[in-house]
Amino acid sequence: MKYKKISLITGGGGFFAFQHALAMSEMNNEIVLTDINKKKLIDIQKKLLRKNIKVYIFKADISKEKDVIKLKNFLLKKFGQIDILINNASIDHVPNKKNKTFKNLKLKSWNKEIEVGLTGTFLCSKIFGSIMQKQKKGVILNISSDLSIIAPDQRIYSHLKFEKPITYSVIKHGIVGLTKYLAAYWGKNNVRVNCISPGGIENKQNKTFIKKIKKLIPLGRMARSNEYIGVIKFLCSNQSSYMTGQNIIIDGGRSII
Ligand SMILES: NC(=O)c1ccc[n+]([C@@H]2O[C@H](COP(=O)([O-])OP(=O)(O)OC[C@H]3O[C@@H](n4cnc5c(N)ncnc54)[C@H](O)[C@@H]3O)[C@@H](O)[C@H]2O)c1
């Protein structure tokens, strides 16, 4: 049997995770999806199976260390190794009617969002990256956002009576810092850590929102869902073997103007 790499995707029941799974499948890797939501995991597993892609699913809350340790035990028992970790899970915003502006952002929401986006990424990196350190090989890919290098333009949300929360900026900038720290820390152990900062993917959003955001993007459109597969494969494979600690911005040019 051909040697397979073991890849783990957090937030594995979500929209973008499907594309990460396609990328891992094109690389002939074993795929493990983890998510706090079991139903979403089962749905995506069925959807991938219809494409003949078999994935393992494991329910875990990545902000809880005991859950991440259970996931580690499952992976080590099943495969004995971990080669690729895609830190993808996040919550955009805790929905709450009174929570829609900076002034009204509840401390509870701040804590919850940071707990998933940053603490969860820290815990998964610590626990799975430490296995990679022992193996003397491994790749971590962190999923940030174009909002890791620019501030949200609140005008594109104004008609929705919604503000992009400060937590999103803090998490996405923080992930770039975490990437650089770990890349420097584990470089000598042949563990590479990189990050992508994708622009928004068009996904049946509000029409006015789409019209407004397009005007901010030199390519004049949001991303198509499959447009990140190439960069994910590149960063998770040996094609990028001399690359670590980088934040690759793929935003249709939005951040240059
Ligand atoms: N979709 C886009 O246009 C876009 C653009 C740029 C960046 N991103 C980033 O890509 C990543 C994925 O985005 P998405 O659009 O797929 O979001 P999504 O909401 O569809 O998926 C996120 C997944 O994370 C899971 N999750 C939430 N809390 C969790 C926890 N505590 N433990 C484990 N899983 C948990 C959710 O259940 C969900 O399935 C995010 O980091 C997001 O910021 C997305």
The ligand as a Gaussian input file, in Angstrom:
#p B3LYP/6-31G(d) Opt

LIG

0 1
 N      -15.749000      31.408000       4.069000
 C      -14.993000      32.454000       3.742000
 O      -15.323000      33.243000       2.844000
 C      -13.701000      32.698000       4.484000
 C      -12.845000      33.718000       4.048000
 C      -11.672000      33.963000       4.725000
 C      -11.336000      33.190000       5.815000
 N      -12.178000      32.207000       6.223000
 C      -11.793000      31.413000       7.393000
 O      -11.895000      30.042000       7.055000
 C      -12.247000      29.304000       8.203000
 C      -13.479000      28.467000       7.915000
 O      -14.532000      29.327000       7.526000
 P      -15.947000      28.772000       7.069000
 O      -16.516000      29.768000       6.154000
 O      -15.825000      27.375000       6.666000
 O      -16.750000      28.846000       8.447000
 P      -17.882000      27.848000       8.956000
 O      -18.612000      28.587000      10.030000
 O      -18.656000      27.294000       7.812000
 O      -17.048000      26.658000       9.611000
 C      -16.437000      26.773000      10.851000
 C      -16.622000      25.449000      11.571000
 O      -15.980000      25.521000      12.857000
 C      -16.779000      24.776000      13.762000
 N      -16.492000      25.162000      15.149000
 C      -16.949000      26.249000      15.811000
 N      -16.532000      26.215000      17.072000
 C      -15.795000      25.083000      17.219000
 C      -15.111000      24.494000      18.312000
 N      -15.110000      25.062000      19.527000
 N      -14.468000      23.329000      18.119000
 C      -14.485000      22.727000      16.894000
 N      -15.120000      23.236000      15.823000
 C      -15.764000      24.402000      15.994000
 C      -18.203000      25.095000      13.364000
 O      -19.120000      24.141000      13.865000
 C      -18.107000      25.121000      11.846000
 O      -18.444000      23.879000      11.266000
 C      -12.446000      30.308000       9.325000
 O      -11.273000      30.404000      10.082000
 C      -12.719000      31.595000       8.580000
 O      -12.405000      32.733000       9.330000
 C      -13.355000      31.938000       5.584000

